[in-house]
C-alpha cells in the first residue's frame, strides 16, 4: 500500500462501489511529504471539564499504553478546543512502532514532531492541551469522520492529496487493482510524453 498513492486508491475504490472513502480535505499532513499507510486502530473521546489534571493525564497515558503496536491510529476527539497530539505523545507512539496518527482535530508541538519525522495528519494546530478538558471514551470502536465510518481493522493511505479509508474486506483486491491502474497510468504517461493526442490516449487506456 505504501507504494500506491491516495488518488489512485480512491479511483479504484469508487469503481468498486466504495466511493465514500475520503476524509475531509481539511485533514492534512504536518509534513505533506510524509506518506503513511497501514491498518487502522481507532480512538474516540469528548470534552469533560470535570476532570482533574491527574485524571486527564492518566487517561491519556492509558490510551498511549493500550493502543496496539504497529497500527495507524485515527482519532475522533469530537472537539476543536484542544490538541490531541503533541511531542511526548508522538515519541511514546513512535517507540511502539505506530505508523502514524490521524486526527479530526488539532495538534501541538509541531516543530518537535516535524523534527522527529513522525507522520501526523490533523486540521489545525493549537497550544491548548487536554489537561482538565478531555478524556477518551472508546478504543477500537467504529468512529465517523466527515461522512466516512472507520473501523479498527480497516486500512488507510494518506499523502499530500488527503486521506483515503479502505474497508478491510476489500483491501487486498483494492491494492492489487491500484497497482494495475498505476502501471496503466505509467504507460499512458509515456504515450502522452511521446506525443499521443489526449483523446486518443483516453480511448486507448481508458483513463485520465
C-alpha positions as CSV (number, residue, x, y, z in Angstrom):
1,X,0.0,0.0,0.0
2,X,2.9,2.4,0.7
3,X,3.9,2.1,-3.0
4,X,0.4,3.4,-4.0
5,X,-0.9,6.9,-3.8
6,X,-4.2,8.2,-2.4
7,X,-5.8,9.4,-5.6
8,X,-5.3,6.1,-7.4
9,X,-6.6,4.2,-4.4
10,X,-9.7,6.4,-4.3
11,X,-10.4,5.8,-8.0
12,X,-10.2,2.1,-7.6
13,X,-12.5,2.1,-4.5
14,X,-15.0,4.3,-6.4
15,X,-15.0,1.8,-9.2
16,X,-15.6,-1.0,-6.6
17,X,-18.6,0.8,-5.2
18,X,-16.8,2.3,-2.2
19,X,-16.7,6.0,-3.2
20,X,-17.4,7.4,0.2
21,X,-13.9,6.8,1.4
22,X,-12.2,10.2,1.6
23,X,-11.8,12.1,4.8
24,X,-12.4,15.9,4.8
25,X,-9.7,17.8,2.9
26,X,-9.0,20.0,5.9
27,X,-7.2,17.0,7.4
28,X,-3.6,17.4,6.1
29,X,-0.1,16.2,7.0
30,X,2.0,18.4,9.2
31,X,4.7,17.4,6.7
32,X,2.8,16.9,3.4
33,X,5.7,14.8,2.0
34,X,5.2,12.2,4.8
35,X,3.0,9.5,3.2
36,X,1.6,7.0,5.7
37,X,-0.3,3.8,5.2
38,X,-1.4,0.9,7.5
39,X,-4.0,-1.0,9.4
40,X,-6.2,1.3,11.5
41,X,-6.9,1.4,15.2
42,X,-9.4,3.9,16.4
43,X,-9.7,6.3,19.3
44,X,-12.7,8.4,20.3
45,X,-13.3,10.8,23.2
46,X,-15.0,14.0,24.3
47,X,-14.6,17.2,26.3
48,X,-15.1,16.7,30.1
49,X,-14.3,19.8,32.2
50,X,-14.9,18.0,35.5
51,X,-11.5,16.2,35.2
52,X,-8.6,16.9,37.4
53,X,-5.1,17.4,36.0
54,X,-4.1,13.9,37.2
55,X,-7.2,12.2,35.9
56,X,-6.9,13.7,32.4
57,X,-3.3,12.9,32.0
58,X,-3.7,9.4,33.5
59,X,-6.5,8.6,31.0
60,X,-4.4,9.9,28.1
61,X,-1.4,7.9,29.1
62,X,-3.7,4.9,29.3
63,X,-4.6,5.4,25.7
64,X,-0.9,5.6,24.7
65,X,-0.3,2.4,26.7
66,X,-3.2,0.4,25.4
67,X,-3.2,1.0,21.7
68,X,-1.7,-2.0,19.9
69,X,1.8,-1.8,18.3
70,X,2.3,-1.2,14.6
71,X,-1.0,0.4,13.8
72,X,-2.1,3.6,12.1
73,X,-4.1,5.5,14.7
74,X,-7.2,7.5,13.8
75,X,-8.8,9.7,16.5
76,X,-12.2,11.3,16.6
77,X,-11.9,13.7,19.6
78,X,-15.3,15.4,19.0
79,X,-13.8,18.8,19.7
80,X,-11.8,21.6,18.2
81,X,-10.9,23.1,21.5
82,X,-7.7,21.2,22.3
83,X,-4.8,19.4,20.7
84,X,-5.0,15.6,20.6
85,X,-1.3,15.1,19.7
86,X,1.9,16.6,21.0
87,X,5.6,15.8,21.0
88,X,5.8,13.4,24.0
89,X,2.8,11.5,22.9
90,X,4.3,11.2,19.4
91,X,7.5,9.9,20.9
92,X,5.7,7.3,23.0
93,X,3.8,6.1,19.9
94,X,6.9,6.0,17.8
95,X,8.6,3.7,20.3
96,X,5.7,1.3,19.9
97,X,6.1,1.2,16.2
98,X,3.0,3.2,15.4
99,X,2.9,4.0,11.7
100,X,1.3,7.4,12.1
101,X,-1.6,9.4,13.7
102,X,-4.6,11.0,12.0
103,X,-7.0,13.2,14.0
104,X,-10.1,15.0,13.2
105,X,-8.9,17.9,15.3
106,X,-5.8,19.7,16.4
107,X,-2.1,19.1,17.1
108,X,0.6,20.9,19.0
109,X,4.4,20.9,19.5
110,X,4.5,20.8,15.7
111,X,8.2,21.8,15.3
112,X,9.3,18.9,17.5
113,X,7.0,16.4,15.7
114,X,8.3,17.6,12.3
115,X,11.9,17.3,13.6
116,X,11.3,13.7,14.7
117,X,9.6,12.8,11.4
118,X,6.5,11.1,13.0
119,X,3.6,11.3,10.5
120,X,0.7,13.3,11.8
121,X,-2.4,14.4,9.9
122,X,-4.7,17.0,11.5
123,X,-6.7,20.0,10.6
124,X,-5.1,22.8,12.6
125,X,-2.7,23.5,15.4
126,X,-3.2,25.0,18.9
127,X,-1.1,25.3,22.1
128,X,-4.1,24.2,24.1
129,X,-3.8,20.7,25.6
130,X,-6.1,18.1,27.1
131,X,-5.4,18.8,30.7
132,X,-8.6,19.1,32.8
133,X,-10.5,19.1,29.5
134,X,-10.7,15.8,27.6
135,X,-10.9,12.1,28.0
136,X,-11.2,9.0,25.8
137,X,-14.5,7.1,25.8
138,X,-13.7,4.2,23.4
139,X,-10.7,2.4,21.9
140,X,-11.0,0.2,18.8
141,X,-14.7,1.1,18.2
142,X,-16.2,2.5,15.0
143,X,-15.8,6.3,14.5
144,X,-17.1,8.7,11.9
145,X,-15.1,11.5,10.3
146,X,-17.0,13.6,7.9
147,X,-19.2,11.1,6.2
148,X,-16.9,8.2,6.5
149,X,-17.3,5.4,9.1
150,X,-13.9,4.0,10.1
151,X,-13.4,0.7,11.9
152,X,-10.4,-0.8,13.5
153,X,-9.0,-3.3,11.0
154,X,-9.8,-1.1,8.1
155,X,-6.8,0.4,6.2
156,X,-5.8,3.9,5.3
157,X,-3.4,5.7,3.0
158,X,-2.6,9.4,3.5
159,X,-0.4,11.6,1.3
160,X,-0.3,15.2,0.0
161,X,-3.7,14.7,-1.7
162,X,-5.5,13.6,1.5
163,X,-6.7,10.5,3.5
164,X,-8.4,7.5,2.0
165,X,-10.0,4.8,4.1
166,X,-10.1,1.2,2.7
167,X,-12.6,-1.3,4.1
168,X,-10.7,-4.3,5.4
169,X,-13.0,-6.7,3.4
170,X,-11.6,-5.3,0.1
171,X,-8.1,-4.1,0.9
172,X,-6.2,-6.9,-0.9
173,X,-8.3,-6.5,-4.0
174,X,-8.1,-2.7,-3.9
175,X,-4.3,-2.7,-3.6
176,X,-3.9,-5.3,-6.4
177,X,-6.1,-3.2,-8.7
178,X,-4.4,0.0,-7.7
179,X,-1.0,-1.5,-8.7
180,X,-2.6,-2.4,-12.1
181,X,-4.0,1.1,-12.6
182,X,-0.7,2.7,-11.7
183,X,1.0,0.5,-14.3
184,X,-1.6,1.6,-16.9
185,X,-1.1,5.2,-15.9
186,X,2.7,4.8,-16.4
187,X,2.1,3.5,-19.9
188,X,-0.3,6.3,-20.7
189,X,2.1,8.9,-19.4
190,X,4.8,7.6,-21.7
191,X,2.4,7.7,-24.6
192,X,1.4,11.4,-23.9
193,X,5.0,12.4,-23.5
194,X,5.7,10.7,-26.8
195,X,3.1,12.9,-28.5
196,X,-0.1,10.9,-28.4
197,X,-3.2,13.1,-28.5
198,X,-5.2,13.3,-25.3
199,X,-8.4,11.9,-26.7
200,X,-6.5,9.1,-28.4
201,X,-4.8,8.3,-25.1
202,X,-8.1,8.1,-23.3
203,X,-9.6,5.9,-25.9
204,X,-6.6,3.6,-25.7
205,X,-6.0,3.4,-22.0
206,X,-9.5,4.3,-20.6
207,X,-8.1,6.8,-18.0
208,X,-7.4,10.4,-17.3
